[in-house]
Amino acid sequence: MPTQRALITGASGFVGSHLARHLLGEDWQVHAIVRPESDRAALTRANGLRVHEYTGSMDSMLSILGIVKPDAVFHLASLFVSEHDPEDIDRLVKSNILFGTQLAEAMSQVGANLLVNTGTAWQHYEADSYNPVNLYAATKQAFEDLLDYYIEGRGLRAITLKLHDTYGPGDSRKKLINLLVSVAKSNITLDMSPGEQKLNLVYIDDVVSAFEVAAKRLLNNPEIKQESFSVEAAETCTIKQLVSEFEAVVGRPLPISWAGRPYRQREVMEPWAGAGLPNWEPRVDLRFGLRRMLGIIGSGGG
C-alpha cells in the first residue's frame, strides 16, 4: 500500500506531470488538482493518478482538500508570462496569488500542514535578496509573503524550491531548447540575442527528485517551519555554449543569427545562486540531458 498521500497542483504541466509519475513510481498515493479547461494529455501516462476538478471557488478547494487529506502538498500551478501586457494582470493574480491562497486556507482548515511550494530564481534579479525580473516573479514573491501568515498563524510548514530553467522529454513549452529543435528540423534561421547571457539548466529528473527530497525533509523534521532553497545545476552556460552543445548532440550546425535581436528588458545575464537543498544534488549533465531529451539515448524515470 502507498505510504504517503500527495496532492499536486499544476500536475498537467511539464514539471507537475513528471512529478506525478515520479511519486507514483516511489509508492506515493498521488492526487492532482486540475481545472475543467486544463489540457490533461500529459496525465495519461500517470497510471494510478487520482484527479480532482477545481472550479475556481473556495468551496471547491475545501472539498478537494477534505477528500484527499494529503500528507504533503506540492504547489506547482502558476501562470508564466515573461513580459506582461495589461490584460495579463488579472490572470497572473488569480493563478499565482488567489489560487495559492485558497490552497493554503483549505490546507489549514483540514489539518494538512506540509507544503512544498515553487518559486523562481527570477525573484533575485542581479543576485539581490529580492528584486523581481518581471511581474510573474513579483507574484511568486507575493504568494511567499502571504504564506508567512499561514506558517505563523495557522501552523503550515513550507519549503519553497526556486527553480531555474528546466528541460527534458515531453516539454511542449516555448523554451529555448524547443526552439532549437524546431530550427534543426526546419533549417530556418533563428534570430537570437548576442547570446552571452548565462543559463542554469536543470534536467527534469533532477527537478522532481528535489521536490520529493523537500517533502521528506518536512515529514522527517517537524521542527522545520519555513525554508527556501535553489534547485540548480552544478554549472551554468551561456546561450552560445548551449547552442554549441546542442549542435554537438545533433551533429551539425544550426542557422543562428547572433545579435539578430536585442537583449530583453531586464535580461538575466548571470543566474542567481542560492542555498542548495540538503541531501539533493543534480545528477544529469547538459550533454547527457540533451541526448536523452532528443531521444538519442533512452529516457530515465520521472
Backbone hydrogen bonds, N-H to C=O, Kabsch-Sander energy under -0.5 kcal/mol:
donor,donor_aa,acceptor,acceptor_aa,energy
3,T,27,D,-1.3
4,Q,27,D,-0.5
6,A,4,Q,-0.5
6,A,29,Q,-3.2
7,L,72,A,-1.9
8,I,31,H,-2.6
9,T,74,F,-2.6
10,G,33,I,-0.7
11,A,33,I,-0.5
13,G,10,G,-1.6
17,S,13,G,-2.4
18,H,14,F,-1.5
19,L,15,V,-2.5
20,A,16,G,-2.4
21,R,17,S,-1.9
22,H,18,H,-2.4
23,L,19,L,-2.8
24,L,20,A,-2.2
25,G,21,R,-2.0
26,E,22,H,-0.9
26,E,23,L,-0.5
27,D,24,L,-1.4
28,W,23,L,-2.5
29,Q,4,Q,-3.1
30,V,28,W,-0.6
31,H,6,A,-2.7
32,A,50,R,-2.6
33,I,8,I,-2.3
34,V,32,A,-0.5
34,V,52,H,-2.6
38,S,35,R,-1.6
40,R,38,S,-0.7
43,L,40,R,-1.5
44,T,41,A,-1.4
46,A,43,L,-1.6
47,N,45,R,-1.6
49,L,46,A,-2.0
50,R,30,V,-2.3
51,V,49,L,-0.6
52,H,32,A,-3.1
54,Y,34,V,-3.2
55,T,53,E,-0.5
61,M,57,S,-1.8
62,L,58,M,-2.7
63,S,59,D,-2.4
64,I,60,S,-2.1
65,L,61,M,-2.5
66,G,62,L,-2.2
67,I,63,S,-1.8
68,V,64,I,-2.7
69,K,65,L,-2.4
71,D,5,R,-2.0
72,A,5,R,-1.7
73,V,114,L,-2.5
74,F,7,L,-3.2
75,H,73,V,-0.6
75,H,116,V,-2.6
76,L,9,T,-1.2
76,L,74,F,-1.0
80,F,78,S,-0.5
81,V,79,L,-0.5
88,D,85,D,-2.3
89,I,86,P,-1.3
92,L,88,D,-2.5
93,V,89,I,-2.5
94,K,90,D,-2.5
95,S,91,R,-2.6
96,N,92,L,-2.5
97,I,93,V,-1.8
98,L,93,V,-2.6
99,F,94,K,-2.3
101,T,97,I,-2.2
102,Q,98,L,-2.5
103,L,99,F,-2.1
104,A,100,G,-2.6
105,E,101,T,-2.5
106,A,102,Q,-2.6
107,M,103,L,-2.6
108,S,104,A,-2.3
109,Q,105,E,-1.8
110,V,106,A,-1.7
111,G,107,M,-0.9
112,A,107,M,-2.1
113,N,111,G,-0.8
115,L,113,N,-0.6
115,L,157,R,-2.5
116,V,73,V,-3.3
117,N,115,L,-0.7
117,N,159,I,-2.4
118,T,75,H,-0.9
119,G,117,N,-0.5
119,G,161,L,-2.7
121,A,163,L,-2.4
123,Q,120,T,-1.8
124,H,121,A,-1.8
125,Y,131,N,-3.1
127,A,124,H,-1.8
128,D,125,Y,-1.6
131,N,123,Q,-2.5
133,V,122,W,-2.6
136,Y,81,V,-0.6
138,A,134,N,-1.7
139,T,135,L,-2.3
140,K,136,Y,-1.7
141,Q,137,A,-1.9
142,A,138,A,-2.3
143,F,139,T,-2.0
144,E,140,K,-1.8
145,D,141,Q,-2.4
146,L,142,A,-2.0
147,L,143,F,-2.2
148,D,144,E,-0.9
148,D,145,D,-0.6
149,Y,145,D,-0.6
149,Y,146,L,-1.0
150,Y,146,L,-1.0
151,I,147,L,-2.3
152,E,148,D,-2.8
153,G,149,Y,-3.7
154,R,149,Y,-0.6
154,R,150,Y,-0.6
155,G,151,I,-0.6
156,L,150,Y,-2.7
157,R,113,N,-3.2
158,A,225,K,-2.6
159,I,115,L,-2.1
160,T,227,E,-2.5
161,L,117,N,-2.8
161,L,159,I,-0.5
162,K,160,T,-0.6
162,K,229,F,-3.2
163,L,119,G,-1.8
163,L,161,L,-0.7
164,H,231,V,-0.9
165,D,200,N,-1.3
167,Y,202,V,-1.5
171,D,168,G,-1.1
172,S,170,G,-0.7
175,K,173,R,-2.2
179,L,175,K,-1.9
180,L,176,L,-2.3
181,V,177,I,-1.9
182,S,178,N,-2.2
183,V,179,L,-2.3
184,A,180,L,-2.5
185,K,181,V,-1.7
186,S,182,S,-2.7
187,N,183,V,-3.0
190,L,255,P,-2.2
191,D,189,T,-0.5
192,M,257,S,-2.5
198,K,269,M,-2.2
199,L,237,C,-3.5
201,L,199,L,-0.5
202,V,165,D,-3.1
202,V,200,N,-0.5
204,I,167,Y,-2.1
206,D,203,Y,-0.8
207,V,203,Y,-1.8
208,V,204,I,-2.5
209,S,205,D,-1.6
210,A,206,D,-1.5
211,F,207,V,-1.4
212,E,208,V,-1.8
213,V,209,S,-2.5
214,A,210,A,-2.4
215,A,211,F,-2.2
216,K,212,E,-2.5
217,R,213,V,-2.0
218,L,214,A,-1.9
219,L,215,A,-2.5
220,N,216,K,-2.3
221,N,217,R,-1.0
224,I,221,N,-2.1
227,E,158,A,-1.9
229,F,160,T,-2.6
230,S,275,A,-3.2
231,V,162,K,-2.3
232,E,230,S,-0.8
237,C,199,L,-2.0
239,I,197,Q,-1.6
240,K,195,G,-2.0
242,L,238,T,-2.4
243,V,239,I,-2.5
244,S,240,K,-2.0
245,E,241,Q,-2.4
246,F,242,L,-2.7
247,E,243,V,-2.8
248,A,244,S,-2.1
249,V,245,E,-1.9
250,V,246,F,-2.5
251,G,247,E,-1.7
252,R,247,E,-1.1
256,I,254,L,-1.6
257,S,190,L,-2.8
258,W,256,I,-0.9
259,A,193,S,-1.2
260,G,192,M,-1.6
260,G,257,S,-1.6
261,R,192,M,-1.6
267,E,264,R,-1.3
269,M,267,E,-0.9
274,G,272,W,-0.5
277,L,230,S,-0.6
280,W,277,L,-1.3
285,D,283,R,-0.6
289,G,285,D,-2.7
290,L,286,L,-2.7
291,R,287,R,-2.3
292,R,288,F,-2.3
293,M,289,G,-2.7
294,L,290,L,-2.4
295,G,292,R,-1.2
296,I,291,R,-2.3
297,I,291,R,-1.2
